Amino acid sequence: MFNDEKSVFVETKKIPVHDLEIGESYVGPCLIYDEGSSMPLLKGQTLSIDERGIITLRRCEVKNGKD
């Protein structure tokens, strides 16, 4: 993924969509991917999956530019 602050590409965690678990939360930066599509989670974003399988993406607090 691209780090805007440093203007460079950086390694990030990659999670296959079939590994996502109900009731879990995933904090960016990371990349959720499937065949033919991907969804980046940026620093300061959290993805969660409820018991019905509904995915929610939210901004989370980032203090002083750090998690």
PyMOL Python script that loads the backbone (N, CA, C, O; Angstrom):
from pymol import cmd

cmd.read_pdbstr("""\
ATOM      1  N   MET A   1       0.840  -1.167   0.000  1.00  0.00           N
ATOM      2  CA  MET A   1       0.000   0.000   0.000  1.00  0.00           C
ATOM      3  C   MET A   1       0.885   1.229   0.000  1.00  0.00           C
ATOM      4  O   MET A   1       2.071   1.151   0.318  1.00  0.00           O
ATOM      5  N   PHE A   2       0.310   2.355  -0.355  1.00  0.00           N
ATOM      6  CA  PHE A   2       1.073   3.594  -0.465  1.00  0.00           C
ATOM      7  C   PHE A   2       0.998   4.378   0.835  1.00  0.00           C
ATOM      8  O   PHE A   2      -0.090   4.603   1.366  1.00  0.00           O
ATOM      9  N   ASN A   3       2.150   4.795   1.349  1.00  0.00           N
ATOM     10  CA  ASN A   3       2.240   5.626   2.544  1.00  0.00           C
ATOM     11  C   ASN A   3       2.363   7.071   2.090  1.00  0.00           C
ATOM     12  O   ASN A   3       3.416   7.481   1.601  1.00  0.00           O
ATOM     13  N   ASP A   4       1.288   7.854   2.249  1.00  0.00           N
ATOM     14  CA  ASP A   4       1.286   9.249   1.800  1.00  0.00           C
ATOM     15  C   ASP A   4       2.324  10.095   2.520  1.00  0.00           C
ATOM     16  O   ASP A   4       2.936  10.972   1.912  1.00  0.00           O
ATOM     17  N   GLU A   5       2.530   9.842   3.813  1.00  0.00           N
ATOM     18  CA  GLU A   5       3.469  10.640   4.591  1.00  0.00           C
ATOM     19  C   GLU A   5       4.896  10.511   4.071  1.00  0.00           C
ATOM     20  O   GLU A   5       5.643  11.489   4.045  1.00  0.00           O
ATOM     21  N   LYS A   6       5.270   9.305   3.658  1.00  0.00           N
ATOM     22  CA  LYS A   6       6.635   9.048   3.195  1.00  0.00           C
ATOM     23  C   LYS A   6       6.743   8.965   1.681  1.00  0.00           C
ATOM     24  O   LYS A   6       7.845   8.879   1.141  1.00  0.00           O
ATOM     25  N   SER A   7       5.599   8.991   0.989  1.00  0.00           N
ATOM     26  CA  SER A   7       5.550   8.893  -0.481  1.00  0.00           C
ATOM     27  C   SER A   7       6.248   7.643  -1.005  1.00  0.00           C
ATOM     28  O   SER A   7       7.005   7.699  -1.974  1.00  0.00           O
ATOM     29  N   VAL A   8       5.978   6.505  -0.345  1.00  0.00           N
ATOM     30  CA  VAL A   8       6.553   5.227  -0.769  1.00  0.00           C
ATOM     31  C   VAL A   8       5.509   4.125  -0.625  1.00  0.00           C
ATOM     32  O   VAL A   8       4.540   4.268   0.121  1.00  0.00           O
ATOM     33  N   PHE A   9       5.715   3.031  -1.341  1.00  0.00           N
ATOM     34  CA  PHE A   9       4.886   1.845  -1.155  1.00  0.00           C
ATOM     35  C   PHE A   9       5.466   1.038  -0.001  1.00  0.00           C
ATOM     36  O   PHE A   9       6.685   0.905   0.111  1.00  0.00           O
ATOM     37  N   VAL A  10       4.604   0.499   0.857  1.00  0.00           N
ATOM     38  CA  VAL A  10       5.052  -0.271   2.018  1.00  0.00           C
ATOM     39  C   VAL A  10       4.369  -1.631   2.033  1.00  0.00           C
ATOM     40  O   VAL A  10       3.259  -1.784   1.523  1.00  0.00           O
ATOM     41  N   GLU A  11       5.042  -2.621   2.622  1.00  0.00           N
ATOM     42  CA  GLU A  11       4.447  -3.948   2.800  1.00  0.00           C
ATOM     43  C   GLU A  11       3.298  -3.835   3.785  1.00  0.00           C
ATOM     44  O   GLU A  11       3.360  -3.058   4.738  1.00  0.00           O
ATOM     45  N   THR A  12       2.264  -4.601   3.558  1.00  0.00           N
ATOM     46  CA  THR A  12       1.125  -4.613   4.468  1.00  0.00           C
ATOM     47  C   THR A  12       0.547  -6.017   4.535  1.00  0.00           C
ATOM     48  O   THR A  12       0.787  -6.841   3.653  1.00  0.00           O
ATOM     49  N   LYS A  13      -0.204  -6.278   5.569  1.00  0.00           N
ATOM     50  CA  LYS A  13      -0.833  -7.584   5.738  1.00  0.00           C
ATOM     51  C   LYS A  13      -1.891  -7.776   4.656  1.00  0.00           C
ATOM     52  O   LYS A  13      -2.659  -6.858   4.367  1.00  0.00           O
ATOM     53  N   LYS A  14      -1.932  -8.966   4.059  1.00  0.00           N
ATOM     54  CA  LYS A  14      -2.925  -9.310   3.036  1.00  0.00           C
ATOM     55  C   LYS A  14      -3.798 -10.432   3.582  1.00  0.00           C
ATOM     56  O   LYS A  14      -3.290 -11.465   4.019  1.00  0.00           O
ATOM     57  N   ILE A  15      -5.124 -10.225   3.556  1.00  0.00           N
ATOM     58  CA  ILE A  15      -6.059 -11.192   4.132  1.00  0.00           C
ATOM     59  C   ILE A  15      -7.029 -11.656   3.056  1.00  0.00           C
ATOM     60  O   ILE A  15      -7.776 -10.839   2.520  1.00  0.00           O
ATOM     61  N   PRO A  16      -7.041 -12.953   2.722  1.00  0.00           N
ATOM     62  CA  PRO A  16      -8.036 -13.459   1.770  1.00  0.00           C
ATOM     63  C   PRO A  16      -9.434 -13.318   2.365  1.00  0.00           C
ATOM     64  O   PRO A  16      -9.625 -13.542   3.560  1.00  0.00           O
ATOM     65  N   VAL A  17     -10.406 -12.949   1.544  1.00  0.00           N
ATOM     66  CA  VAL A  17     -11.768 -12.720   2.029  1.00  0.00           C
ATOM     67  C   VAL A  17     -12.340 -13.965   2.708  1.00  0.00           C
ATOM     68  O   VAL A  17     -13.130 -13.841   3.644  1.00  0.00           O
ATOM     69  N   HIS A  18     -11.961 -15.152   2.261  1.00  0.00           N
ATOM     70  CA  HIS A  18     -12.489 -16.372   2.874  1.00  0.00           C
ATOM     71  C   HIS A  18     -11.913 -16.620   4.269  1.00  0.00           C
ATOM     72  O   HIS A  18     -12.407 -17.492   4.984  1.00  0.00           O
ATOM     73  N   ASP A  19     -10.874 -15.870   4.675  1.00  0.00           N
ATOM     74  CA  ASP A  19     -10.322 -15.985   6.029  1.00  0.00           C
ATOM     75  C   ASP A  19     -10.982 -15.030   7.024  1.00  0.00           C
ATOM     76  O   ASP A  19     -10.712 -15.111   8.222  1.00  0.00           O
ATOM     77  N   LEU A  20     -11.844 -14.126   6.544  1.00  0.00           N
ATOM     78  CA  LEU A  20     -12.529 -13.207   7.449  1.00  0.00           C
ATOM     79  C   LEU A  20     -13.499 -13.991   8.326  1.00  0.00           C
ATOM     80  O   LEU A  20     -14.191 -14.889   7.846  1.00  0.00           O
ATOM     81  N   GLU A  21     -13.547 -13.649   9.611  1.00  0.00           N
ATOM     82  CA  GLU A  21     -14.377 -14.390  10.558  1.00  0.00           C
ATOM     83  C   GLU A  21     -15.466 -13.510  11.149  1.00  0.00           C
ATOM     84  O   GLU A  21     -15.234 -12.343  11.466  1.00  0.00           O
ATOM     85  N   ILE A  22     -16.657 -14.081  11.293  1.00  0.00           N
ATOM     86  CA  ILE A  22     -17.774 -13.379  11.914  1.00  0.00           C
ATOM     87  C   ILE A  22     -17.413 -13.046  13.356  1.00  0.00           C
ATOM     88  O   ILE A  22     -16.865 -13.879  14.078  1.00  0.00           O
ATOM     89  N   GLY A  23     -17.726 -11.824  13.767  1.00  0.00           N
ATOM     90  CA  GLY A  23     -17.441 -11.374  15.122  1.00  0.00           C
ATOM     91  C   GLY A  23     -16.060 -10.780  15.303  1.00  0.00           C
ATOM     92  O   GLY A  23     -15.744 -10.282  16.383  1.00  0.00           O
ATOM     93  N   GLU A  24     -15.230 -10.819  14.273  1.00  0.00           N
ATOM     94  CA  GLU A  24     -13.873 -10.290  14.357  1.00  0.00           C
ATOM     95  C   GLU A  24     -13.807  -8.876  13.790  1.00  0.00           C
ATOM     96  O   GLU A  24     -14.659  -8.467  13.002  1.00  0.00           O
ATOM     97  N   SER A  25     -12.774  -8.136  14.208  1.00  0.00           N
ATOM     98  CA  SER A  25     -12.479  -6.817  13.654  1.00  0.00           C
ATOM     99  C   SER A  25     -11.077  -6.844  13.075  1.00  0.00           C
ATOM    100  O   SER A  25     -10.197  -7.537  13.586  1.00  0.00           O
ATOM    101  N   TYR A  26     -10.873  -6.092  12.013  1.00  0.00           N
ATOM    102  CA  TYR A  26      -9.587  -6.027  11.327  1.00  0.00           C
ATOM    103  C   TYR A  26      -9.203  -4.559  11.206  1.00  0.00           C
ATOM    104  O   TYR A  26      -9.991  -3.743  10.727  1.00  0.00           O
ATOM    105  N   VAL A  27      -7.992  -4.225  11.640  1.00  0.00           N
ATOM    106  CA  VAL A  27      -7.537  -2.842  11.681  1.00  0.00           C
ATOM    107  C   VAL A  27      -6.541  -2.600  10.558  1.00  0.00           C
ATOM    108  O   VAL A  27      -5.629  -3.398  10.340  1.00  0.00           O
ATOM    109  N   GLY A  28      -6.725  -1.481   9.841  1.00  0.00           N
ATOM    110  CA  GLY A  28      -5.812  -1.109   8.775  1.00  0.00           C
ATOM    111  C   GLY A  28      -4.517  -0.544   9.331  1.00  0.00           C
ATOM    112  O   GLY A  28      -4.479  -0.094  10.476  1.00  0.00           O
ATOM    113  N   PRO A  29      -3.479  -0.562   8.553  1.00  0.00           N
ATOM    114  CA  PRO A  29      -3.505  -0.857   7.126  1.00  0.00           C
ATOM    115  C   PRO A  29      -3.414  -2.358   6.847  1.00  0.00           C
ATOM    116  O   PRO A  29      -2.612  -3.076   7.445  1.00  0.00           O
ATOM    117  N   CYS A  30      -4.252  -2.801   5.931  1.00  0.00           N
ATOM    118  CA  CYS A  30      -4.199  -4.164   5.418  1.00  0.00           C
ATOM    119  C   CYS A  30      -4.996  -4.216   4.116  1.00  0.00           C
ATOM    120  O   CYS A  30      -5.678  -3.256   3.759  1.00  0.00           O
ATOM    121  N   LEU A  31      -4.907  -5.322   3.427  1.00  0.00           N
ATOM    122  CA  LEU A  31      -5.593  -5.486   2.152  1.00  0.00           C
ATOM    123  C   LEU A  31      -6.443  -6.743   2.218  1.00  0.00           C
ATOM    124  O   LEU A  31      -5.926  -7.838   2.444  1.00  0.00           O
ATOM    125  N   ILE A  32      -7.759  -6.587   2.019  1.00  0.00           N
ATOM    126  CA  ILE A  32      -8.681  -7.716   1.949  1.00  0.00           C
ATOM    127  C   ILE A  32      -8.835  -8.035   0.465  1.00  0.00           C
ATOM    128  O   ILE A  32      -9.148  -7.143  -0.324  1.00  0.00           O
ATOM    129  N   TYR A  33      -8.620  -9.293   0.069  1.00  0.00           N
ATOM    130  CA  TYR A  33      -8.672  -9.587  -1.365  1.00  0.00           C
ATOM    131  C   TYR A  33      -9.430 -10.870  -1.669  1.00  0.00           C
ATOM    132  O   TYR A  33      -9.560 -11.758  -0.826  1.00  0.00           O
ATOM    133  N   ASP A  34      -9.922 -10.937  -2.889  1.00  0.00           N
ATOM    134  CA  ASP A  34     -10.628 -12.085  -3.435  1.00  0.00           C
ATOM    135  C   ASP A  34     -10.296 -12.110  -4.920  1.00  0.00           C
ATOM    136  O   ASP A  34      -9.715 -11.160  -5.444  1.00  0.00           O
ATOM    137  N   GLU A  35     -10.657 -13.172  -5.589  1.00  0.00           N
ATOM    138  CA  GLU A  35     -10.405 -13.257  -7.023  1.00  0.00           C
ATOM    139  C   GLU A  35     -11.161 -12.134  -7.737  1.00  0.00           C
ATOM    140  O   GLU A  35     -12.390 -12.082  -7.687  1.00  0.00           O
ATOM    141  N   GLY A  36     -10.440 -11.254  -8.387  1.00  0.00           N
ATOM    142  CA  GLY A  36     -11.057 -10.185  -9.164  1.00  0.00           C
ATOM    143  C   GLY A  36     -11.368  -8.912  -8.407  1.00  0.00           C
ATOM    144  O   GLY A  36     -11.846  -7.951  -9.009  1.00  0.00           O
ATOM    145  N   SER A  37     -11.112  -8.870  -7.088  1.00  0.00           N
ATOM    146  CA  SER A  37     -11.391  -7.631  -6.358  1.00  0.00           C
ATOM    147  C   SER A  37     -10.519  -7.536  -5.109  1.00  0.00           C
ATOM    148  O   SER A  37      -9.985  -8.533  -4.624  1.00  0.00           O
ATOM    149  N   SER A  38     -10.391  -6.320  -4.608  1.00  0.00           N
ATOM    150  CA  SER A  38      -9.659  -6.108  -3.365  1.00  0.00           C
ATOM    151  C   SER A  38     -10.213  -4.864  -2.674  1.00  0.00           C
ATOM    152  O   SER A  38     -10.820  -4.005  -3.313  1.00  0.00           O
ATOM    153  N   MET A  39      -9.997  -4.781  -1.369  1.00  0.00           N
ATOM    154  CA  MET A  39     -10.442  -3.631  -0.600  1.00  0.00           C
ATOM    155  C   MET A  39      -9.336  -3.255   0.381  1.00  0.00           C
ATOM    156  O   MET A  39      -9.052  -4.005   1.315  1.00  0.00           O
ATOM    157  N   PRO A  40      -8.711  -2.097   0.174  1.00  0.00           N
ATOM    158  CA  PRO A  40      -7.695  -1.672   1.125  1.00  0.00           C
ATOM    159  C   PRO A  40      -8.334  -1.081   2.376  1.00  0.00           C
ATOM    160  O   PRO A  40      -9.301  -0.325   2.292  1.00  0.00           O
ATOM    161  N   LEU A  41      -7.796  -1.427   3.518  1.00  0.00           N
ATOM    162  CA  LEU A  41      -8.146  -0.757   4.768  1.00  0.00           C
ATOM    163  C   LEU A  41      -6.972   0.146   5.090  1.00  0.00           C
ATOM    164  O   LEU A  41      -5.849  -0.325   5.270  1.00  0.00           O
ATOM    165  N   LEU A  42      -7.227   1.418   5.163  1.00  0.00           N
ATOM    166  CA  LEU A  42      -6.172   2.379   5.415  1.00  0.00           C
ATOM    167  C   LEU A  42      -5.922   2.527   6.911  1.00  0.00           C
ATOM    168  O   LEU A  42      -6.743   2.124   7.734  1.00  0.00           O
ATOM    169  N   LYS A  43      -4.783   3.108   7.246  1.00  0.00           N
ATOM    170  CA  LYS A  43      -4.481   3.417   8.640  1.00  0.00           C
ATOM    171  C   LYS A  43      -5.626   4.269   9.181  1.00  0.00           C
ATOM    172  O   LYS A  43      -6.023   5.251   8.554  1.00  0.00           O
ATOM    173  N   GLY A  44      -6.150   3.898  10.330  1.00  0.00           N
ATOM    174  CA  GLY A  44      -7.267   4.636  10.904  1.00  0.00           C
ATOM    175  C   GLY A  44      -8.632   4.091  10.514  1.00  0.00           C
ATOM    176  O   GLY A  44      -9.651   4.704  10.831  1.00  0.00           O
ATOM    177  N   GLN A  45      -8.673   2.944   9.830  1.00  0.00           N
ATOM    178  CA  GLN A  45      -9.939   2.311   9.469  1.00  0.00           C
ATOM    179  C   GLN A  45     -10.022   0.925  10.108  1.00  0.00           C
ATOM    180  O   GLN A  45      -9.015   0.236  10.268  1.00  0.00           O
ATOM    181  N   THR A  46     -11.244   0.533  10.469  1.00  0.00           N
ATOM    182  CA  THR A  46     -11.499  -0.783  11.049  1.00  0.00           C
ATOM    183  C   THR A  46     -12.657  -1.438  10.318  1.00  0.00           C
ATOM    184  O   THR A  46     -13.692  -0.810  10.093  1.00  0.00           O
ATOM    185  N   LEU A  47     -12.485  -2.693   9.949  1.00  0.00           N
ATOM    186  CA  LEU A  47     -13.537  -3.478   9.313  1.00  0.00           C
ATOM    187  C   LEU A  47     -14.022  -4.493  10.332  1.00  0.00           C
ATOM    188  O   LEU A  47     -13.216  -5.164  10.977  1.00  0.00           O
ATOM    189  N   SER A  48     -15.342  -4.608  10.481  1.00  0.00           N
ATOM    190  CA  SER A  48     -15.902  -5.626  11.373  1.00  0.00           C
ATOM    191  C   SER A  48     -17.016  -6.369  10.653  1.00  0.00           C
ATOM    192  O   SER A  48     -17.627  -5.857   9.715  1.00  0.00           O
ATOM    193  N   ILE A  49     -17.267  -7.592  11.117  1.00  0.00           N
ATOM    194  CA  ILE A  49     -18.293  -8.443  10.519  1.00  0.00           C
ATOM    195  C   ILE A  49     -19.225  -8.889  11.641  1.00  0.00           C
ATOM    196  O   ILE A  49     -18.792  -9.516  12.607  1.00  0.00           O
ATOM    197  N   ASP A  50     -20.521  -8.557  11.504  1.00  0.00           N
ATOM    198  CA  ASP A  50     -21.459  -8.932  12.563  1.00  0.00           C
ATOM    199  C   ASP A  50     -21.945 -10.365  12.388  1.00  0.00           C
ATOM    200  O   ASP A  50     -21.560 -11.053  11.443  1.00  0.00           O
ATOM    201  N   GLU A  51     -22.791 -10.802  13.308  1.00  0.00           N
ATOM    202  CA  GLU A  51     -23.253 -12.199  13.317  1.00  0.00           C
ATOM    203  C   GLU A  51     -24.086 -12.572  12.098  1.00  0.00           C
ATOM    204  O   GLU A  51     -24.288 -13.757  11.831  1.00  0.00           O
ATOM    205  N   ARG A  52     -24.574 -11.578  11.352  1.00  0.00           N
ATOM    206  CA  ARG A  52     -25.330 -11.856  10.120  1.00  0.00           C
ATOM    207  C   ARG A  52     -24.441 -11.812   8.878  1.00  0.00           C
ATOM    208  O   ARG A  52     -24.914 -12.017   7.760  1.00  0.00           O
ATOM    209  N   GLY A  53     -23.140 -11.540   9.084  1.00  0.00           N
ATOM    210  CA  GLY A  53     -22.211 -11.482   7.965  1.00  0.00           C
ATOM    211  C   GLY A  53     -22.134 -10.121   7.302  1.00  0.00           C
ATOM    212  O   GLY A  53     -21.535  -9.983   6.236  1.00  0.00           O
ATOM    213  N   ILE A  54     -22.737  -9.108   7.926  1.00  0.00           N
ATOM    214  CA  ILE A  54     -22.710  -7.756   7.364  1.00  0.00           C
ATOM    215  C   ILE A  54     -21.381  -7.103   7.714  1.00  0.00           C
ATOM    216  O   ILE A  54     -20.968  -7.086   8.873  1.00  0.00           O
ATOM    217  N   ILE A  55     -20.719  -6.566   6.696  1.00  0.00           N
ATOM    218  CA  ILE A  55     -19.416  -5.923   6.861  1.00  0.00           C
ATOM    219  C   ILE A  55     -19.620  -4.433   7.103  1.00  0.00           C
ATOM    220  O   ILE A  55     -20.381  -3.776   6.392  1.00  0.00           O
ATOM    221  N   THR A  56     -18.927  -3.901   8.121  1.00  0.00           N
ATOM    222  CA  THR A  56     -18.975  -2.477   8.434  1.00  0.00           C
ATOM    223  C   THR A  56     -17.555  -1.935   8.426  1.00  0.00           C
ATOM    224  O   THR A  56     -16.653  -2.524   9.022  1.00  0.00           O
ATOM    225  N   LEU A  57     -17.364  -0.815   7.752  1.00  0.00           N
ATOM    226  CA  LEU A  57     -16.067  -0.145   7.701  1.00  0.00           C
ATOM    227  C   LEU A  57     -16.212   1.191   8.416  1.00  0.00           C
ATOM    228  O   LEU A  57     -17.094   1.985   8.088  1.00  0.00           O
ATOM    229  N   ARG A  58     -15.337   1.437   9.400  1.00  0.00           N
ATOM    230  CA  ARG A  58     -15.417   2.669  10.190  1.00  0.00           C
ATOM    231  C   ARG A  58     -14.043   3.296  10.342  1.00  0.00           C
ATOM    232  O   ARG A  58     -13.010   2.633  10.252  1.00  0.00           O
ATOM    233  N   ARG A  59     -14.071   4.592  10.574  1.00  0.00           N
ATOM    234  CA  ARG A  59     -12.845   5.280  10.960  1.00  0.00           C
ATOM    235  C   ARG A  59     -12.623   5.053  12.445  1.00  0.00           C
ATOM    236  O   ARG A  59     -13.578   5.028  13.222  1.00  0.00           O
ATOM    237  N   CYS A  60     -11.373   4.888  12.840  1.00  0.00           N
ATOM    238  CA  CYS A  60     -11.065   4.753  14.261  1.00  0.00           C
ATOM    239  C   CYS A  60     -10.108   5.868  14.660  1.00  0.00           C
ATOM    240  O   CYS A  60      -9.495   6.510  13.807  1.00  0.00           O
ATOM    241  N   GLU A  61      -9.989   6.087  15.950  1.00  0.00           N
ATOM    242  CA  GLU A  61      -9.127   7.144  16.466  1.00  0.00           C
ATOM    243  C   GLU A  61      -7.660   6.850  16.160  1.00  0.00           C
ATOM    244  O   GLU A  61      -7.178   5.736  16.365  1.00  0.00           O
ATOM    245  N   VAL A  62      -6.969   7.866  15.670  1.00  0.00           N
ATOM    246  CA  VAL A  62      -5.525   7.796  15.486  1.00  0.00           C
ATOM    247  C   VAL A  62      -4.956   9.010  16.201  1.00  0.00           C
ATOM    248  O   VAL A  62      -5.282  10.144  15.850  1.00  0.00           O
ATOM    249  N   LYS A  63      -4.110   8.785  17.201  1.00  0.00           N
ATOM    250  CA  LYS A  63      -3.563   9.881  17.998  1.00  0.00           C
ATOM    251  C   LYS A  63      -2.141  10.184  17.560  1.00  0.00           C
ATOM    252  O   LYS A  63      -1.300   9.288  17.478  1.00  0.00           O
ATOM    253  N   ASN A  64      -1.881  11.445  17.281  1.00  0.00           N
ATOM    254  CA  ASN A  64      -0.542  11.900  16.896  1.00  0.00           C
ATOM    255  C   ASN A  64       0.025  11.112  15.726  1.00  0.00           C
ATOM    256  O   ASN A  64       1.232  10.878  15.661  1.00  0.00           O
ATOM    257  N   GLY A  65      -0.836  10.701  14.801  1.00  0.00           N
ATOM    258  CA  GLY A  65      -0.382   9.975  13.625  1.00  0.00           C
ATOM    259  C   GLY A  65      -0.013   8.532  13.889  1.00  0.00           C
ATOM    260  O   GLY A  65       0.532   7.861  13.013  1.00  0.00           O
ATOM    261  N   LYS A  66      -0.305   8.039  15.097  1.00  0.00           N
ATOM    262  CA  LYS A  66       0.029   6.654  15.442  1.00  0.00           C
ATOM    263  C   LYS A  66      -1.218   5.927  15.885  1.00  0.00           C
ATOM    264  O   LYS A  66      -2.175   6.550  16.346  1.00  0.00           O
ATOM    265  N   ASP A  67      -1.214   4.589  15.746  1.00  0.00           N
ATOM    266  CA  ASP A  67      -2.363   3.779  16.166  1.00  0.00           C
ATOM    267  C   ASP A  67      -2.457   3.702  17.666  1.00  0.00           C
ATOM    268  O   ASP A  67      -3.365   3.061  18.195  1.00  0.00           O
TER     269      ASP A  67
END
""", "prot")
cmd.dss("prot")
cmd.show_as("cartoon", "prot")
cmd.util.cbc("prot")
cmd.orient("prot")
